[in-house]
């Protein structure tokens, strides 16, 4: 496998896991399993929000109000998986 292709796929996969971690953390906070007043949890939440919010905010603007259900992480993950498949297709289709 091409090292550049491997790096692109790895970065996309890491970003998908960061999105999943953010969704799980928001559930843990919503169900009072972890407290956002704890310094460590606050730092993790701040880092995850800083990494994911620039990609999630444009998606949220176009989604209708679903009554508290946020499906923007799911849509972003599907788009990232599509991007991953597209990059692989272009690399192998172009013969790079």
C-alpha positions in Angstrom: 0.0 0.0 0.0 1.2 3.5 -0.8 2.5 5.3 2.3 0.6 8.4 1.4 -2.7 6.5 1.0 -2.0 4.7 4.3 -1.5 8.1 6.1 -4.7 9.5 4.6 -6.7 6.5 5.6 -5.2 6.5 9.1 -6.0 10.1 9.7 -9.6 9.6 8.5 -10.0 6.6 10.8 -8.5 8.5 13.8 -10.9 11.4 13.2 -13.8 9.0 13.0 -12.8 7.6 16.5 -12.6 11.1 17.8 -16.1 11.8 16.7 -17.3 8.6 18.3 -15.5 9.5 21.5 -17.2 12.9 21.5 -20.6 11.3 21.1 -20.0 8.8 23.9 -18.7 11.6 26.2 -21.8 13.7 25.5 -24.0 10.7 26.5 -21.9 10.2 29.7 -22.4 13.8 30.6 -26.1 13.8 29.7 -26.8 10.8 31.9 -24.6 12.2 34.8 -22.1 9.3 34.7 -19.3 11.8 34.5 -19.3 15.4 35.6 -18.2 18.2 33.3 -17.0 20.1 36.4 -14.1 17.7 36.8 -11.0 19.2 35.3 -9.9 16.1 33.3 -13.3 15.6 31.8 -13.5 19.3 30.9 -10.2 19.2 29.2 -11.1 16.1 27.2 -14.4 17.6 26.2 -12.8 20.9 25.2 -10.2 19.0 23.0 -12.8 16.9 21.3 -15.1 19.9 20.7 -12.2 21.8 19.3 -11.4 19.0 16.9 -14.9 18.1 15.8 -17.0 21.2 16.0 -15.6 22.8 12.8 -16.8 19.8 10.8 -20.0 19.3 12.7 -21.3 22.9 12.7 -22.0 23.2 9.0 -23.8 19.9 9.0 -26.0 21.0 12.0 -27.0 24.2 10.1 -28.6 22.2 7.3 -30.3 19.5 9.5 -33.9 20.0 10.6 -34.6 20.2 14.3 -35.1 16.6 15.5 -36.1 17.3 19.0 -32.8 17.0 20.8 -31.5 14.2 18.6 -28.2 15.1 17.0 -27.4 13.0 14.0 -24.6 15.2 12.7 -21.9 12.9 14.0 -23.4 10.0 12.1 -23.7 12.0 8.9 -20.1 13.2 9.3 -18.9 9.6 9.8 -20.7 8.5 6.6 -19.1 11.4 4.7 -15.7 10.5 6.0 -16.1 6.8 5.1 -17.2 7.9 1.6 -14.1 10.2 1.4 -11.9 7.3 2.4 -13.4 5.0 -0.3 -13.1 7.8 -2.8 -9.4 8.4 -2.0 -8.7 4.7 -2.3 -10.5 4.5 -5.6 -8.6 7.6 -7.0 -5.2 6.3 -5.8 -5.8 2.9 -7.4 -7.6 4.2 -10.4 -4.9 6.8 -11.2 -2.2 4.2 -10.6 -0.3 6.2 -8.1 
